[in-house]
Amino acid sequence: MKDYAPTLRRLFFLLLVLLLRPQKAAAQVDPWEFEVYPYRTVGRGVLEIETNNAVVAKGHKEPGSGLAQGTFPSYGMWFNQYEFTYGLTDRIEAAAYLDLAKPNAHGLTYAGSKFRLRGRLFDEDVLPIDLGWYLEMEYHRNPQFDDQTLEFEMRIPIQKDIGPVSILFNPIFEKPVTGPDRHLGFEFGYSAGIYYRWLKAISPGLEFYGGIGLSTNPDPRSEQQHYIFPVVQGDLPHGLEYNFGVGIGLTTGSDPVVVKFNIELEHFIGALFGPSSSNGWFW
């Protein structure tokens, strides 16, 4: 088997250079994206349409607290996202997102957009753990929901399957590109999941989400956000998939109760590129 260790060491060194900048920033969790990304990508030529929804059933009543990063309180807010993903190759997909929000006693409003590329490295089981990559630009149109106009986000999807159990972990590194905080380093967050593949239509699991602030200068624990979600997910007829869960905030900076429901539909619409090489590791 080919030795990939030098390539992995170079990637790890580059990551350290980007992250080690000691500054101060507020920890936050992306309320539009309570989702843990797996190693596998959407199939080549496949279009996936997904809606992600989170409702703060019990939250903070002060603006800028919990999942709300703008001028509205998080209590009663509905975060509504539409995601359109297309499989460019057997290992790379591209996606665009539309973010909407409905504060308590207000109408549904456009909040921003996201654009990303995501891929998997090597083929499955080549490495002891399956690794992927994720690059995203996030545009917040309305400061009422987030005071950072443009942000860059990087994730490293990691997955390990052990029998019927799947373990997923996404370290998340986020940095403002514009505005007064653009000089700061990377904020660190995470999403993770443990799932038991019981039945095709019903599989239980636990998901974890959190943010600590800057990787080199974490916020006090009481100001951080950490959530645990018991979830149920599965495949439905006609290519539908769902994920439902109720999240519990684990710190005073978190919202106490958040309900999420995600549903997606996949359909093959035609490929732009030919099959990826079986000997490749990126494209």
Backbone as numpy.savetxt, mean C-alpha at the origin, in Angstrom:
# Nx Ny Nz CAx CAy CAz Cx Cy Cz
22.53 -22.63 -9.80 21.69 -21.43 -9.80 22.57 -20.19 -9.80
22.18 -19.19 -10.57 22.96 -17.97 -10.68 23.04 -17.25 -9.33
24.21 -16.67 -9.04 24.42 -15.95 -7.79 23.91 -14.52 -7.92
22.80 -14.21 -7.22 22.21 -12.87 -7.26 22.66 -12.01 -6.08
23.52 -12.52 -5.24 23.93 -11.79 -4.03 24.53 -10.42 -4.34
25.45 -10.27 -5.34 26.01 -8.93 -5.60 24.94 -7.91 -5.98
23.96 -8.31 -6.80 22.89 -7.39 -7.19 22.06 -6.97 -5.98
21.73 -7.92 -5.09 20.95 -7.59 -3.91 21.72 -6.68 -2.97
23.05 -6.88 -2.85 23.85 -6.01 -1.99 23.87 -4.59 -2.52
23.96 -4.41 -3.84 23.95 -3.07 -4.42 22.61 -2.37 -4.18
21.50 -3.11 -4.32 20.18 -2.54 -4.09 20.03 -2.13 -2.62
20.53 -2.96 -1.72 20.43 -2.66 -0.29 21.26 -1.42 0.06
22.46 -1.30 -0.50 23.31 -0.14 -0.23 22.66 1.15 -0.73
22.06 1.10 -1.94 21.38 2.27 -2.48 20.23 2.69 -1.58
19.49 1.71 -1.04 18.38 2.01 -0.15 18.86 2.71 1.12
19.96 2.27 1.69 20.50 2.91 2.89 20.92 4.35 2.62
21.53 4.60 1.48 21.96 5.96 1.14 20.77 6.90 1.06
19.66 6.41 0.51 18.46 7.24 0.37 17.79 7.54 1.70
17.89 6.59 2.63 17.09 6.71 3.84 17.77 7.43 5.00
19.07 7.37 5.09 19.75 7.86 6.29 19.93 9.37 6.26
18.83 10.08 6.56 18.84 11.54 6.66 18.05 11.93 7.89
18.69 12.21 9.02 17.99 12.45 10.27 17.25 13.78 10.30
15.92 13.76 10.19 15.07 14.95 10.30 13.84 14.58 11.11
12.80 15.39 11.03 11.58 15.16 11.80 10.36 15.25 10.89
9.43 14.33 11.01 8.19 14.36 10.24 7.11 13.62 11.01
5.86 13.91 10.66 4.74 13.27 11.35 4.42 11.92 10.72
4.17 10.93 11.59 3.82 9.60 11.09 2.39 9.60 10.58
2.16 8.86 9.49 0.81 8.73 9.00 0.66 7.42 8.24
-0.59 6.99 8.08 -0.94 5.79 7.33 -1.83 6.23 6.18
-1.61 5.68 4.99 -2.42 6.05 3.83 -3.83 5.50 4.00
-4.84 6.35 4.23 -6.19 5.84 4.50 -6.90 5.31 3.26
-6.39 5.63 2.08 -7.00 5.15 0.84 -6.48 3.76 0.46
-5.49 3.29 1.14 -4.84 2.07 0.67 -4.56 1.09 1.81
-5.63 0.60 2.41 -5.48 -0.50 3.36 -5.41 -1.79 2.55
-4.25 -2.02 2.01 -4.02 -3.17 1.12 -2.57 -3.60 1.25
-2.34 -4.90 1.32 -0.99 -5.45 1.38 -0.68 -6.05 0.01
0.39 -5.55 -0.64 0.69 -6.01 -1.99 1.47 -7.32 -1.96
1.04 -8.29 -2.76 1.76 -9.56 -2.82 2.96 -9.45 -3.77
3.73 -10.52 -3.80 4.86 -10.60 -4.74 4.36 -10.67 -6.18
3.31 -11.41 -6.41 2.83 -11.62 -7.77 2.19 -10.35 -8.33
2.34 -10.16 -9.63 1.76 -9.00 -10.32 0.58 -9.46 -11.18
-0.16 -8.48 -11.68 -1.26 -8.78 -12.60 -0.69 -9.41 -13.87
-1.39 -10.36 -14.45 -0.90 -11.04 -15.63 -0.73 -10.11 -16.83
0.17 -10.47 -17.70 0.43 -9.67 -18.91 -0.85 -9.55 -19.74
-1.21 -8.28 -20.06 -2.41 -8.02 -20.85 -3.70 -8.01 -20.08
-3.62 -8.14 -18.75 -4.83 -8.18 -17.91 -5.09 -6.79 -17.32
-6.35 -6.37 -17.36 -6.78 -5.14 -16.70 -7.49 -5.49 -15.41
-7.04 -4.86 -14.33 -7.67 -5.06 -13.03 -8.30 -3.74 -12.58
-9.57 -3.77 -12.25 -10.28 -2.61 -11.72 -10.65 -2.91 -10.27
-10.25 -2.01 -9.39 -10.43 -2.26 -7.96 -10.95 -1.00 -7.26
-11.81 -1.18 -6.28 -12.21 -0.09 -5.42 -11.85 -0.43 -3.98
-11.12 0.49 -3.34 -10.72 0.33 -1.95 -11.49 1.34 -1.10
-12.06 0.88 -0.02 -12.90 1.74 0.82 -12.55 1.57 2.29
-12.46 2.70 2.99 -12.24 2.67 4.44 -13.13 3.72 5.08
-13.84 3.32 6.12 -14.72 4.22 6.86 -14.25 4.26 8.32
-14.04 5.47 8.82 -13.62 5.62 10.22 -14.87 5.57 11.08
-15.18 4.39 11.61 -16.39 4.20 12.39 -16.30 4.90 13.75
-15.09 4.94 14.30 -14.87 5.65 15.56 -13.51 6.32 15.46
-13.50 7.65 15.40 -12.25 8.35 15.16 -12.10 9.61 15.99
-11.10 10.39 15.60 -10.82 11.65 16.29 -11.77 12.74 15.80
-12.09 13.66 16.68 -12.96 14.78 16.32 -12.19 16.08 16.13
-10.84 16.00 16.25 -9.99 17.16 15.99 -9.39 17.04 14.59
-9.39 18.11 13.80 -8.80 18.05 12.45 -7.32 17.67 12.51
-6.89 16.94 11.48 -5.49 16.59 11.37 -5.04 15.47 12.29
-5.97 14.72 12.87 -5.64 13.62 13.77 -6.04 12.29 13.15
-5.41 11.23 13.60 -5.72 9.91 13.07 -5.44 9.83 11.59
-6.37 9.26 10.83 -6.17 9.08 9.39 -6.37 10.37 8.60
-6.95 11.40 9.22 -7.18 12.67 8.54 -5.94 13.56 8.68
-5.35 13.95 7.55 -4.14 14.76 7.56 -4.39 16.19 7.09
-5.64 16.58 6.97 -5.98 17.92 6.51 -6.77 18.70 7.53
-7.81 19.39 7.07 -8.59 20.29 7.93 -9.88 19.66 8.44
-10.18 18.42 8.03 -11.36 17.73 8.52 -10.99 16.74 9.62
-11.87 16.50 10.57 -11.64 15.42 11.53 -11.83 14.06 10.87
-11.21 13.04 11.42 -11.32 11.71 10.83 -12.65 11.03 11.15
-13.30 11.44 12.21 -14.52 10.78 12.67 -15.58 10.75 11.55
-16.04 9.55 11.19 -17.09 9.40 10.20 -16.65 9.57 8.76
-15.35 9.74 8.50 -14.90 9.99 7.13 -14.85 8.69 6.33
-15.23 8.81 5.06 -15.17 7.68 4.11 -14.09 7.99 3.08
-13.10 7.11 2.99 -12.03 7.20 2.00 -12.33 6.20 0.89
-12.49 6.72 -0.33 -12.95 5.92 -1.47 -11.92 6.03 -2.60
-11.39 4.89 -3.03 -10.35 4.90 -4.05 -10.72 3.95 -5.20
-10.38 4.38 -6.43 -10.55 3.53 -7.61 -9.18 3.32 -8.24
-8.85 2.06 -8.47 -7.52 1.69 -8.97 -7.67 0.94 -10.30
-6.86 1.35 -11.29 -6.88 0.72 -12.61 -5.46 0.21 -12.89
-5.30 -1.10 -12.95 -3.98 -1.71 -13.10 -3.93 -2.53 -14.39
-2.81 -2.42 -15.09 -2.63 -3.16 -16.35 -1.30 -3.89 -16.33
-1.32 -5.16 -16.72 -0.11 -5.96 -16.76 0.70 -5.69 -18.03
1.81 -4.94 -17.89 2.66 -4.63 -19.04 3.41 -5.85 -19.52
4.04 -6.56 -18.60 4.77 -7.78 -18.92 4.39 -8.84 -17.90
5.06 -9.97 -17.95 4.79 -11.01 -16.97 5.31 -10.64 -15.59
6.13 -9.59 -15.50 6.72 -9.21 -14.22 6.45 -7.77 -13.81
5.88 -6.94 -14.67 5.70 -5.51 -14.38 4.28 -5.09 -14.69
3.70 -4.27 -13.81 2.38 -3.71 -14.02 2.42 -2.21 -13.79
1.47 -1.49 -14.39 1.33 -0.05 -14.21 -0.09 0.23 -13.70
-0.23 1.29 -12.89 -1.54 1.58 -12.31 -1.75 3.07 -12.15
-3.02 3.46 -12.20 -3.45 4.82 -11.90 -4.58 4.75 -10.88
-4.60 5.72 -9.96 -5.57 5.73 -8.87 -6.34 7.05 -8.87
-7.59 6.98 -8.47 -8.42 8.16 -8.21 -8.84 8.10 -6.75
-8.47 9.13 -5.98 -8.79 9.18 -4.55 -9.92 10.17 -4.30
-10.96 9.71 -3.60 -12.09 10.54 -3.20 -12.24 10.45 -1.68
-12.88 11.43 -1.10 -13.12 11.41 0.34 -14.45 12.07 0.65
-15.13 11.54 1.66 -16.40 12.11 2.12 -16.32 12.32 3.63
-16.01 13.54 4.07 -16.04 13.82 5.51 -17.45 13.69 6.06
-17.54 13.51 7.36 -18.85 13.41 8.01 -19.68 14.67 7.75
-20.92 14.48 7.27 -21.87 15.56 6.97 -21.43 16.42 5.79
-20.56 15.91 4.92 -20.15 16.61 3.71 -20.29 15.66 2.51
-20.17 16.22 1.30 -20.28 15.42 0.10 -18.97 14.76 -0.29
-19.05 13.83 -1.24 -17.87 13.13 -1.76 -17.06 14.09 -2.62
-15.75 14.20 -2.36 -14.89 15.19 -2.98 -13.63 14.55 -3.52
-13.16 15.06 -4.67 -11.89 14.61 -5.23 -10.74 15.02 -4.32
-9.88 14.07 -3.97 -8.78 14.35 -3.05 -7.41 14.28 -3.71
-7.25 13.47 -4.76 -5.95 13.38 -5.40 -5.86 12.18 -6.32
-4.65 11.96 -6.85 -4.41 10.86 -7.78 -3.04 10.24 -7.49
-2.86 9.02 -7.96 -1.58 8.32 -7.82 -1.26 7.60 -9.13
0.03 7.45 -9.37 0.50 6.72 -10.54 1.69 5.86 -10.10
1.70 4.60 -10.49 2.76 3.73 -9.99 3.16 2.66 -11.00
4.36 2.12 -10.76 4.85 0.92 -11.41 5.18 -0.09 -10.32
4.86 -1.35 -10.55 5.17 -2.40 -9.58 5.64 -3.63 -10.34
6.60 -4.33 -9.77 7.12 -5.51 -10.44 7.62 -6.54 -9.45
7.94 -7.70 -9.98 8.52 -8.75 -9.16 9.92 -9.07 -9.68
10.81 -9.37 -8.78 12.18 -9.69 -9.12 12.37 -11.20 -9.17
12.98 -11.68 -10.25 13.23 -13.11 -10.42 11.90 -13.87 -10.52
11.96 -15.15 -10.67 10.76 -15.97 -10.69 10.51 -16.51 -9.29
9.33 -17.01 -9.10 8.93 -17.50 -7.79 9.83 -18.63 -7.32
10.22 -18.58 -6.05 11.03 -19.61 -5.38 12.49 -19.65 -5.84
12.94 -18.69 -6.64 14.37 -18.61 -6.97 15.17 -18.20 -5.75
14.62 -17.25 -4.97 15.24 -16.80 -3.73 14.52 -17.43 -2.53
15.12 -17.41 -1.35 14.45 -17.96 -0.17 13.13 -17.26 0.13
13.05 -15.96 -0.18 11.79 -15.23 -0.09 11.55 -14.56 -1.44
10.29 -14.37 -1.80 9.95 -13.73 -3.07 9.92 -12.22 -2.88
10.65 -11.49 -3.74 10.82 -10.05 -3.62 10.20 -9.31 -4.80
9.68 -8.13 -4.53 9.15 -7.26 -5.57 9.62 -5.84 -5.36
9.18 -4.92 -6.23 9.48 -3.50 -6.11 8.25 -2.69 -6.47
8.20 -1.45 -5.97 7.00 -0.62 -6.10 7.44 0.84 -6.04
7.11 1.63 -7.09 7.45 3.05 -7.15 6.19 3.83 -7.47
5.93 4.91 -6.71 4.67 5.64 -6.85 4.88 7.14 -6.70
4.15 7.91 -7.50 4.03 9.36 -7.31 2.59 9.65 -6.92
2.43 10.41 -5.83 1.12 10.67 -5.27 0.85 12.17 -5.28
-0.26 12.56 -5.91 -0.63 13.98 -6.03 -1.87 14.24 -5.21
-1.76 15.15 -4.21 -2.90 15.51 -3.37 -3.47 16.83 -3.87
-4.61 16.78 -4.49 -5.22 17.97 -5.08 -5.81 18.89 -4.03
-6.32 18.31 -2.95 -7.08 19.09 -1.99 -6.39 19.07 -0.62
-5.85 20.20 -0.15 -5.17 20.22 1.15 -6.11 19.98 2.32
-7.41 19.96 2.08 -8.35 19.63 3.16 -8.18 18.18 3.62
-7.56 17.34 2.76 -7.39 15.93 3.10 -5.93 15.55 3.32
-4.99 16.28 2.75 -3.56 16.04 2.96 -2.81 17.30 2.59
-1.92 17.75 3.47 -1.23 19.02 3.24 0.06 18.89 2.43
0.39 17.67 1.98 1.55 17.47 1.12 1.07 17.33 -0.33
1.47 18.24 -1.21 0.94 18.26 -2.57 1.43 17.09 -3.41
2.73 16.81 -3.35 3.31 15.76 -4.20 4.26 14.93 -3.36
4.09 13.60 -3.41 4.93 12.70 -2.61 5.40 11.53 -3.46
6.59 11.06 -3.15 7.15 9.86 -3.76 7.09 8.72 -2.74
6.70 7.54 -3.20 6.60 6.39 -2.31 7.29 5.18 -2.93
8.00 4.46 -2.09 8.67 3.22 -2.52 8.31 2.11 -1.53
7.99 0.95 -2.08 7.70 -0.22 -1.25 8.56 -1.39 -1.73
8.74 -2.36 -0.84 9.43 -3.60 -1.20 8.50 -4.75 -0.82
7.64 -5.20 -1.73 6.77 -6.35 -1.42 7.59 -7.61 -1.19
7.34 -8.26 -0.07 8.03 -9.48 0.32 6.98 -10.53 0.64
7.19 -11.74 0.15 6.21 -12.81 0.38 6.90 -14.14 0.60
6.33 -14.93 1.51 6.77 -16.29 1.74 5.55 -17.17 1.97
5.42 -18.22 1.16 4.33 -19.18 1.31 4.85 -20.42 2.02
4.16 -20.81 3.08 4.51 -22.02 3.84 3.26 -22.87 3.91
3.16 -23.87 3.04 1.95 -24.67 2.98 0.77 -23.80 2.63
-0.33 -23.87 3.41 -1.52 -23.06 3.12 -1.43 -21.63 3.68
-0.31 -21.26 4.29 -0.15 -19.95 4.91 0.71 -19.05 4.04
0.24 -17.83 3.81 1.00 -16.82 3.08 1.35 -15.68 4.03
2.62 -15.29 4.04 3.10 -14.20 4.87 3.59 -13.09 3.94
3.02 -11.90 4.07 3.36 -10.75 3.22 3.83 -9.60 4.08
4.84 -8.88 3.60 5.35 -7.71 4.30 5.76 -6.66 3.28
5.26 -5.42 3.48 5.60 -4.29 2.61 6.21 -3.17 3.44
7.53 -3.06 3.56 8.10 -1.83 4.12 7.83 -0.67 3.16
7.47 0.49 3.71 7.06 1.64 2.91 7.93 2.84 3.26
8.47 3.49 2.23 9.31 4.67 2.41 8.70 5.80 1.58
8.38 6.90 2.25 7.64 8.00 1.61 8.35 9.32 1.85
8.36 10.18 0.81 9.06 11.46 0.92 8.32 12.54 0.15
8.05 13.70 0.79 7.47 14.83 0.05 8.44 15.34 -1.02
7.91 15.66 -2.20 8.73 16.16 -3.31 8.64 17.68 -3.39
7.52 18.25 -3.00 7.33 19.70 -3.01 6.88 20.16 -1.63
6.88 21.47 -1.42 6.40 22.02 -0.16 7.49 22.16 0.88
7.13 22.64 2.07 8.12 22.93 3.10 8.84 21.72 3.65
8.27 20.51 3.50 8.89 19.30 4.04 9.73 18.55 3.02
9.96 19.13 1.85 10.68 18.41 0.81 12.13 18.11 1.19
12.70 18.89 2.13 14.09 18.68 2.53 14.23 17.54 3.54
13.11 17.02 4.04 13.18 15.97 5.05 13.54 14.63 4.42
13.92 13.71 5.26 14.24 12.36 4.78 12.97 11.54 4.52
13.12 10.23 4.51 12.02 9.32 4.21 11.26 8.95 5.48
9.95 9.03 5.41 9.12 8.45 6.47 9.04 6.94 6.27
8.94 6.22 7.38 8.84 4.77 7.31 7.47 4.31 7.78
6.87 3.44 6.99 5.62 2.80 7.36 5.65 1.34 6.93
4.58 0.66 7.15 4.55 -0.76 6.79 3.11 -1.21 6.59
2.96 -2.25 5.80 1.74 -3.03 5.75 2.16 -4.49 5.69
1.39 -5.35 6.35 1.76 -6.76 6.43 0.50 -7.59 6.57
0.61 -8.85 6.20 -0.54 -9.73 6.31 -0.14 -11.18 6.47
-0.94 -11.91 7.21 -0.81 -13.36 7.35 -2.16 -13.96 6.98
-2.17 -14.86 5.99 -3.43 -15.39 5.46 -3.38 -16.92 5.45
-4.52 -17.51 5.75 -4.66 -18.96 5.68 -5.60 -19.29 4.53
-5.08 -19.98 3.52 -5.89 -20.32 2.34 -6.78 -21.52 2.68
-7.96 -21.21 3.17 -8.90 -22.23 3.65 -9.79 -22.70 2.51
-10.65 -21.82 2.03 -11.50 -22.10 0.89 -11.27 -21.03 -0.17
-11.62 -21.33 -1.42 -11.41 -20.35 -2.48 -12.20 -19.07 -2.21
-13.40 -19.20 -1.67 -14.27 -18.04 -1.47 -14.09 -17.40 -0.10
-13.51 -18.12 0.85 -13.37 -17.59 2.21 -12.01 -17.99 2.77
-11.16 -17.01 3.01 -9.87 -17.26 3.63 -9.64 -16.21 4.71
-9.42 -16.62 5.96 -9.20 -15.65 7.03 -7.76 -15.16 7.07
-7.56 -14.03 7.73 -6.22 -13.50 7.86 -6.15 -12.36 8.85
-4.94 -11.90 9.09 -4.69 -10.72 9.91 -3.82 -9.78 9.10
-4.18 -8.49 9.11 -3.38 -7.47 8.43 -2.93 -6.42 9.44
-1.76 -5.84 9.16 -1.16 -4.86 10.06 -0.71 -3.65 9.24
-0.99 -2.46 9.75 -0.60 -1.23 9.08 -0.04 -0.26 10.13
0.94 0.54 9.72 1.48 1.49 10.68 2.43 2.48 10.05
2.75 3.52 10.81 3.72 4.52 10.41 4.40 5.07 11.65
5.71 5.29 11.57 6.46 5.73 12.76 7.06 7.12 12.60
6.90 7.76 11.45 7.59 9.01 11.18 8.88 8.72 10.41
9.87 9.56 10.58 11.13 9.37 9.87 11.86 8.13 10.38
12.49 7.40 9.45 13.15 6.16 9.81 14.28 6.37 10.80
14.95 7.52 10.75 16.08 7.78 11.63 15.70 8.60 12.87
14.45 9.05 12.95 14.01 9.87 14.08 12.52 9.65 14.32
12.15 8.46 14.80 10.72 8.13 14.94 9.99 9.07 15.89
8.69 9.23 15.62 7.84 10.00 16.51 7.64 9.24 17.83
7.24 9.95 18.90 6.85 9.24 20.13 5.76 8.22 19.82
5.78 7.11 20.52 4.85 6.03 20.20 3.39 6.48 20.25
3.06 7.39 21.18 1.67 7.83 21.29 1.21 8.60 20.06
2.15 9.18 19.29 1.80 9.93 18.09 1.84 9.07 16.84
2.39 7.88 16.95 2.43 6.98 15.81 1.06 6.35 15.58
0.88 5.78 14.38 -0.36 5.06 14.08 -0.04 3.60 13.78
-0.77 2.71 14.43 -0.62 1.27 14.20 -2.00 0.63 14.29
-2.30 -0.24 13.33 -3.62 -0.87 13.26 -3.47 -2.38 13.02
-4.41 -3.14 13.56 -4.53 -4.57 13.26 -5.93 -4.84 12.74
-6.01 -5.56 11.62 -7.28 -5.86 10.95 -7.48 -7.38 10.87
-8.41 -7.99 11.60 -8.88 -9.32 11.22 -9.64 -9.19 9.90
-9.31 -10.02 8.91 -9.92 -9.89 7.58 -10.42 -11.23 7.09
-11.32 -11.13 6.12 -11.77 -12.28 5.34 -11.64 -11.89 3.88
-11.08 -12.78 3.07 -10.93 -12.49 1.65 -11.18 -13.76 0.85
-11.39 -13.56 -0.45 -11.63 -14.73 -1.28 -11.96 -14.36 -2.71
-12.13 -15.40 -3.53 -12.48 -15.26 -4.94 -13.96 -15.58 -5.13
-14.64 -14.71 -5.87 -16.05 -14.89 -6.18 -16.21 -15.21 -7.66
-17.41 -15.62 -8.09 -17.61 -15.91 -9.52 -17.36 -14.69 -10.40
-17.08 -14.95 -11.68 -16.92 -13.92 -12.71 -15.68 -13.06 -12.50
-14.64 -13.62 -11.86 -13.38 -12.90 -11.72 -13.34 -11.87 -10.61
-14.30 -11.88 -9.71 -14.33 -10.92 -8.60 -13.53 -11.43 -7.41
-12.84 -10.53 -6.73 -12.15 -10.83 -5.49 -12.50 -9.77 -4.46
-12.51 -10.14 -3.18 -12.89 -9.19 -2.14 -11.96 -9.33 -0.94
-11.94 -8.28 -0.12 -11.22 -8.29 1.15 -11.97 -7.37 2.10
-12.42 -7.93 3.22 -13.20 -7.17 4.21 -12.57 -7.31 5.58
-12.49 -6.19 6.33 -11.92 -6.27 7.66 -12.32 -5.10 8.53
-12.19 -5.31 9.83 -12.43 -4.26 10.83 -11.12 -4.04 11.57
-10.63 -2.80 11.51 -9.35 -2.49 12.10 -9.47 -1.83 13.46
-8.53 -2.17 14.34 -8.48 -1.61 15.68 -7.19 -0.80 15.81
-7.31 0.47 16.20 -6.14 1.30 16.43 -5.44 0.90 17.72
-4.11 0.82 17.68 -3.34 0.33 18.81 -2.64 1.43 19.60
-2.73 2.68 19.14 -2.11 3.80 19.85 -3.12 4.94 19.94
-2.82 5.94 20.80 -3.72 7.08 20.92 -3.72 7.93 19.66
-2.65 7.87 18.87 -2.61 8.60 17.61 -3.41 7.95 16.50
-3.81 6.70 16.70 -4.60 5.98 15.71 -6.08 6.24 15.92
-6.89 6.05 14.87 -8.33 6.04 15.03 -8.75 4.71 15.65
-9.65 4.71 16.63 -9.97 3.46 17.34 -10.55 2.35 16.48
-11.47 2.70 15.54 -12.11 1.66 14.73 -12.21 2.12 13.28
-11.72 1.29 12.36 -11.78 1.56 10.93 -12.31 0.31 10.22
-13.29 0.48 9.36 -13.85 -0.63 8.60 -13.41 -0.49 7.14
-12.91 -1.56 6.55 -12.47 -1.50 5.16 -13.14 -2.59 4.34
-13.35 -2.27 3.04 -13.91 -3.24 2.10 -13.33 -2.96 0.73
-12.60 -3.92 0.20 -11.99 -3.81 -1.13 -12.56 -4.88 -2.04
-12.82 -4.52 -3.29 -13.30 -5.49 -4.26 -12.65 -5.20 -5.61
-12.29 -6.25 -6.34 -11.58 -6.07 -7.61 -12.09 -7.05 -8.66
-11.92 -6.66 -9.91 -12.34 -7.46 -11.06 -11.20 -7.49 -12.06
-10.84 -8.68 -12.55 -9.78 -8.82 -13.55 -10.35 -9.34 -14.86
-9.79 -8.79 -15.98 -10.24 -9.23 -17.30 -9.10 -9.04 -18.30
-8.85 -10.02 -19.14 -7.81 -9.92 -20.16 -8.30 -9.05 -21.32
-7.50 -8.02 -21.67 -7.90 -7.12 -22.75 -6.89 -7.08 -23.90
-5.76 -7.78 -23.75 -4.77 -7.80 -24.82 -3.41 -7.31 -24.35
-2.36 -7.98 -24.79 -1.00 -7.67 -24.34 -0.29 -6.72 -25.30
0.51 -5.80 -24.74 1.33 -4.89 -25.53 2.70 -5.49 -25.85
3.19 -6.36 -24.97 4.52 -6.94 -25.13 4.43 -8.46 -25.12
5.48 -9.08 -25.65 5.54 -10.53 -25.67 5.88 -11.11 -24.31
5.92 -12.44 -24.21 6.22 -13.08 -22.92 7.61 -12.70 -22.41
7.74 -12.62 -21.10 9.04 -12.34 -20.48 9.93 -13.57 -20.57
11.24 -13.33 -20.61 12.20 -14.43 -20.68 12.18 -15.23 -19.39
12.25 -16.54 -19.53 12.27 -17.40 -18.34 13.57 -17.26 -17.56
14.61 -16.71 -18.19 15.90 -16.51 -17.53 16.06 -15.10 -16.98
15.08 -14.23 -17.19 15.18 -12.84 -16.76 14.91 -12.71 -15.26
15.21 -11.51 -14.74 14.95 -11.27 -13.33 14.20 -9.95 -13.08
14.01 -9.14 -14.15 13.34 -7.85 -13.97 12.20 -7.66 -14.96
12.45 -7.64 -16.27 11.45 -7.35 -17.29 10.58 -8.56 -17.60
